[in-house]
Amino acid sequence: MNESGPLLDVRNIAKTFLTGPEELTVLRDVSLVMSRGEVLSITGESGSGKTTLLSLIAGLDLPTRGTIDCAGYE
């Protein structure tokens, strides 16, 4: 675990789903940095990508593009 860096470092992530023959991009170039002890709130309208973002951060899904580093682990 990297104690000196940020707890969470999300860099330029994107997530695209295939919906039949078309692609649906639900996240595009999302970046955020969160330090230890910091509190973060993710808000937005229904369908804006909140659950997708949290699923990516939790490692339940992989981003189409970009990196997610949590406590020094990608």
Secondary structure by P-SEA (a helix, b strand, c coil): cccccccbbbcbbbbbbbcccccccccccccccccccbbbbbbbcccccaaaaaaaaaccccccbbbbbccccc
